[in-house]
Amino acid sequence: MESPQASSSAHTVGTGPEKPDANETEGLYSMRLEIQARKAPVAALYSDLRLNPEQVPHGYYRYSIRETDGGSGEPATIERHVLMNHLMDILTTENLDSLIEKNDGYLNISDYDYDDSLCVSFPKSILSPRYFHD
């Protein structure tokens, strides 16, 4: 099992001068999250799949979003790691670790907005089928 610190720390992914083949990439979409613990919104890229913490691209931090109880599909909190009621994983350029720690291990989401028109491609290795085996 991964430690909470490892689940959100930024990791470098080796990149060469070549652009990855489209068949070797996966798109992550943009979203904006308003959280109760701060005034400014958080910009993030999201995936419905769990993301591999060891392959998080340099300059990004990985967090998980827990959905509200009852399976409504509504995002409720941002956490370092979510097992039950996992809605999605996000990547953000902002390190939210200290804010999460100050707020009992999670940040309440007060509002959100998806922007599926903005898609960023990452290597497919960021998606981790072995996530549950760690």
RAMO-V360193 format. One record per residue. N is the residue number from 1. RES is the residue in one small letter. PHI is phi in degrees with one decimal (999 if undefined). NEAR is the number of other ideal C-beta (glycine too) atoms within 8 Angstrom. D_LAST is the distance of its C-alpha to the last C-alpha in Angstrom with 1 decimal. Layout:
BEGIN
<<N | RES | PHI | NEAR | D_LAST> <N | RES | PHI | NEAR | D_LAST>>
END
This chain:
BEGIN
<<1 | m | 999 | 3 | 4.7> <2 | e | -79.2 | 8 | 6.4> <3 | s | -79.8 | 6 | 10.1> <4 | p | -58.2 | 9 | 12.6> <5 | q | -63.6 | 8 | 14.4> <6 | a | -69.2 | 8 | 11.8> <7 | s | -70.6 | 13 | 11.2> <8 | s | -126.5 | 13 | 14.9> <9 | s | -76.3 | 9 | 16.2> <10 | a | -77.2 | 10 | 18.0> <11 | h | -130.6 | 10 | 17.1> <12 | t | -86.7 | 6 | 19.6> <13 | v | -109.3 | 11 | 19.5> <14 | g | -62.2 | 4 | 22.2> <15 | t | -127.7 | 3 | 25.1> <16 | g | -99.9 | 4 | 28.2> <17 | p | -71.9 | 2 | 31.6> <18 | e | -85.0 | 4 | 31.1> <19 | k | -79.7 | 2 | 30.1> <20 | p | -63.0 | 8 | 27.2> <21 | d | -61.7 | 5 | 28.5> <22 | a | -58.3 | 6 | 28.3> <23 | n | -73.4 | 4 | 26.5> <24 | e | -103.9 | 7 | 23.7> <25 | t | -121.9 | 11 | 23.3> <26 | e | -131.9 | 10 | 22.1> <27 | g | -88.1 | 8 | 24.1> <28 | l | -114.6 | 11 | 23.0> <29 | y | -103.9 | 13 | 25.8> <30 | s | -88.2 | 14 | 27.5> <31 | m | -150.1 | 13 | 27.8> <32 | r | -118.5 | 11 | 29.4> <33 | l | -120.8 | 13 | 28.3> <34 | e | -97.2 | 10 | 30.7> <35 | i | -121.4 | 12 | 29.3> <36 | q | -65.4 | 8 | 31.4> <37 | a | -81.1 | 8 | 30.6> <38 | r | -151.6 | 7 | 32.2> <39 | k | -82.7 | 2 | 35.1> <40 | a | -81.8 | 4 | 33.9> <41 | p | -69.6 | 7 | 31.6> <42 | v | -106.7 | 13 | 28.2> <43 | a | -89.6 | 9 | 28.0> <44 | a | -145.1 | 12 | 24.7> <45 | l | -110.8 | 12 | 23.4> <46 | y | -126.7 | 14 | 21.4> <47 | s | -139.8 | 13 | 19.4> <48 | d | -69.7 | 5 | 19.0> <49 | l | -87.8 | 7 | 15.8> <50 | r | -75.6 | 11 | 12.5> <51 | l | -101.3 | 14 | 12.5> <52 | n | -75.1 | 12 | 10.3> <53 | p | -63.8 | 13 | 10.6> <54 | e | -76.1 | 6 | 11.1> <55 | q | -113.8 | 12 | 14.0> <56 | v | -63.6 | 15 | 15.8> <57 | p | -60.6 | 12 | 19.5> <58 | h | -53.7 | 7 | 21.5> <59 | g | 91.1 | 5 | 23.3> <60 | y | -116.3 | 11 | 20.9> <61 | y | -124.5 | 14 | 18.7> <62 | r | -103.1 | 12 | 16.0> <63 | y | -137.6 | 15 | 16.3> <64 | s | -112.5 | 15 | 15.9> <65 | i | -115.0 | 17 | 18.9> <66 | r | -93.2 | 13 | 19.5> <67 | e | -87.7 | 12 | 22.4> <68 | t | -63.7 | 8 | 25.3> <69 | d | -62.1 | 4 | 25.5> <70 | g | 97.5 | 4 | 27.0> <71 | g | 68.7 | 5 | 25.2> <72 | s | -75.6 | 6 | 27.8> <73 | g | 82.2 | 5 | 25.7> <74 | e | -90.9 | 6 | 26.9> <75 | p | -67.2 | 12 | 24.7> <76 | a | -113.7 | 11 | 25.0> <77 | t | -141.0 | 10 | 22.8> <78 | i | -103.4 | 14 | 20.8> <79 | e | -138.9 | 13 | 17.9> <80 | r | -68.8 | 11 | 15.1> <81 | h | -153.9 | 8 | 12.4> <82 | v | -125.0 | 10 | 13.6> <83 | l | -97.0 | 4 | 12.2> <84 | m | -94.4 | 5 | 15.8> <85 | n | 61.1 | 9 | 18.5> <86 | h | -69.4 | 12 | 16.4> <87 | l | -98.3 | 11 | 19.1> <88 | m | -166.3 | 11 | 18.0> <89 | d | -108.1 | 13 | 16.4> <90 | i | -129.1 | 15 | 19.0> <91 | l | -117.7 | 13 | 19.8> <92 | t | -137.0 | 12 | 22.6> <93 | t | -83.8 | 6 | 24.6> <94 | e | -96.8 | 7 | 25.1> <95 | n | -83.0 | 7 | 23.1> <96 | l | -99.6 | 13 | 23.0> <97 | d | -54.8 | 10 | 21.1> <98 | s | -67.4 | 7 | 24.3> <99 | l | -67.2 | 10 | 25.7> <100 | i | -63.0 | 14 | 22.7> <101 | e | -61.1 | 7 | 22.8> <102 | k | -67.3 | 6 | 26.6> <103 | n | -112.9 | 10 | 26.2> <104 | d | 61.0 | 3 | 24.2> <105 | g | 91.9 | 8 | 20.7> <106 | y | -156.6 | 10 | 21.8> <107 | l | -120.4 | 13 | 24.5> <108 | n | -73.5 | 10 | 26.7> <109 | i | -91.8 | 14 | 27.6> <110 | s | -98.0 | 6 | 31.3> <111 | d | -161.6 | 6 | 31.8> <112 | y | -155.7 | 9 | 30.1> <113 | d | -150.6 | 6 | 31.4> <114 | y | -87.8 | 8 | 29.9> <115 | d | -129.6 | 9 | 31.5> <116 | d | -68.9 | 7 | 30.5> <117 | s | -77.9 | 5 | 33.2> <118 | l | -102.0 | 7 | 31.3> <119 | c | -123.8 | 9 | 28.5> <120 | v | -118.9 | 9 | 26.7> <121 | s | -91.0 | 9 | 25.2> <122 | f | -126.5 | 10 | 22.0> <123 | p | -58.6 | 10 | 20.5> <124 | k | -61.4 | 8 | 18.5> <125 | s | -63.2 | 7 | 15.7> <126 | i | -68.2 | 13 | 14.9> <127 | l | -84.7 | 11 | 13.9> <128 | s | -118.2 | 11 | 10.4> <129 | p | -68.7 | 4 | 10.4> <130 | r | -89.3 | 7 | 6.9> <131 | y | -51.6 | 9 | 5.8> <132 | f | -73.9 | 5 | 5.7> <133 | h | -94.0 | 4 | 3.8> <134 | d | -73.5 | 6 | 0.0>>
END
